[in-house]
Amino acid sequence: MCRTPETLARRLEILRVYYNFVREHASLGKRTTLAMVAGLAKRRLTLREVFMSRVPELPLTCGRSW
């Protein structure tokens, strides 16, 4: 459960990274991710790599004001 818009935004970001960098898309070919097709990654990432990597803290922006 998300009690604040910031928490919701952070959780949605995790899903976005999973969908684009970790999840294989059968329609694109064997073991291919959307990030690989877009040229953002050379290989499929693992969940361990996603959660263990350090990323800079960026300000969260939403399309609407809460």
Beta strands, then each sheet from edge to edge (+ up, - down):
end
